């Protein structure tokens, strides 16, 4: 009875703000280093390919630690584990900043990823237990704002810091934020009575499950990170790591369900229909969110010619839109059944990506690029908050640590997969359109011949690169335009694929149970 009546001793919004601050710091670091990679590689005498391991090492460590939150909390308590993660993340951020070489930086990034891996799920679990069910949707709107806003502003902030100061400061800025978050959590957060812990659980960690998880995540991340570069399954290197992922996942599933006495990941939660569907849909939302955040700045930089900072700034109004829409979505969760909001979100995603595919052009203005970003992010709050809220429906309160760990794990994996697949598909579709357009570059084509003659006359004698040959300069100019058009069509195709993907996913939302808005679903409906 005392457990049911427990409430936090301070205003739950103070708790939510404190843990959200720590989570924001961690999520920001998943994207802030992206635009600084050339500077990091040059400073540490590493190649561009070697520099990408700065991102990969962090993501692998982050993914491995995400499911460990439940076990660690059972040993030292959720609050203590959360504070330990803040300390590890903050200290390793300082070490990243002073790293004298790439191997040292990679080691520090692994430590930073390990510390960050416990912050997201624990922040979400603390919020879930600090609010009653009717207020939980609004609380999760704050968490959702952190999860989707931080990756959006990361490239802009990282580019500005790197251009004006040094890449090392993208790590140093975590120190004051981490110290403030540590102070607030230590003063405001308490563990609820059902979040019991016992130091005797220290030796009950599922080492075999952890080994399989490490094997699977390392294989997946390396295969995705290097796949496009090494021509995917034409490379024995990629085949080896893809096989490592498959073996690791099969071993993990079999061991966690059949062999483990104290499983690392409570996969039996997937017997609850709502939870299983929410995890799958969150995997797609995480993929769509991260892919969209990468695709537009990439298009603006590589095709249109924006600088890294300017392309990041084009995402800014998307962040403003999220700040405005998040509270509305959080409020609606308590008024409208979750599956209706999720369906609405995916319907809006479909319309947004289809609209972007029809309006993505080489002469796009900065203002219109900002508008396209706003259109893409508006559906996110409805899906993200409703899914996060619905994932807990019908589950016991003591499972909140595992629920938050698995739902965040799904989101992170979805991001890794869809970023890689959309990037590869942009390249493939660009090459397809390039080959198709090249077929038209023949003197037998009257339009091509007229265009070449016009450019040749205009450029005759003005190009020193081609020895004053207007014909060669004209051909080069047309070929450059061809590549730009082919690349643009490649991005258009990928946006249309995302529209089709979200359109199909729209129907999956109706597989969720249909509790009344703001009420807990019955146990049987969740299975």
URRAUR-V958269 format. One line per field, one symbol per residue. ss: DSSP state (H for helix, E for strand, - for the rest). phi: phi as a letter, one per 40 degrees, with the letter a starting at -180 (. if undefined). A space follows every 10 residues. Layout:
ss=???
phi=???
//
This chain:
ss=-HHHH----- -HHHHHHHHH HHHHHHHH-- ---HHHHHHH HHH----HHH H-HHHHHHHH HHHHHH--HH HHHHHH-HHH HHHHHHHHHH HHHHHHH--- -HHHHHHHHH HHHHHHHHHH HHHHHHHHHH --HHHHHHHH HHHHHHHHHH HHHHHHHHHH HHHH----HH HHHHHHHHHH HHHHHHHH-- --------HH HHHH--HHHH HHHHHHHHHH HHHHHHH--- -HHH-HHHHH HHHHHHHHHH HHHHHHHHH- ------HHHH H-HHHHHHHH HHHHHHHHHH HHHHHHHHHH HHHH---HHH HHH--HHHHH HHHHHHHHHH HHH----HHH HHHHHHHHHH HHHHHHHHH- -----HHHHH HHHHHHH--H HHHHHHHHHH ------HHHH HHHHHHHHHH HHHHHHHHHH HHHHHHHHHH HHHHHHHH-- -----HHHHH HHHHHHHHH- ---------H HHHHHHHHHH HHHHHHHHHH HHHHHHHHHH HHHHHHHHHH H--------- --HHHH-
phi=.cccccbccb dccccccccc ccccdccdcc bccdccddcc cccbfbcccc cccccccccc cccccdccdc cccccbgccc cccccccccc cccccccbdc acdccccccc cccccccccc cccccccdcc bccccccccc ccccdccbcd cccdcccccc cccbbadccc cccccccccc cccccccbcb ccccccaacc cdcbcccccc ccccdccccc cccccbdccb gfccbcccdc cccccccccc cccccccbbc cbccbccccc ccddcccccc ccdcccccdc cccccccccc ccbchccccc cccccdcccc ccdccdcccc ccdcbbddcc ccccccccdd ccccccccbc bccccccccc cccccccdcd dccccccccc cccgbccccc cccccccccc cccdcccccc cccccdcccc cccccccccc cbcccccccc cccccccccd gcbccbggcc cccccccccc cccccccccc cdcccccccc cccccdccdc cccbccdgbc ccdcccc
//
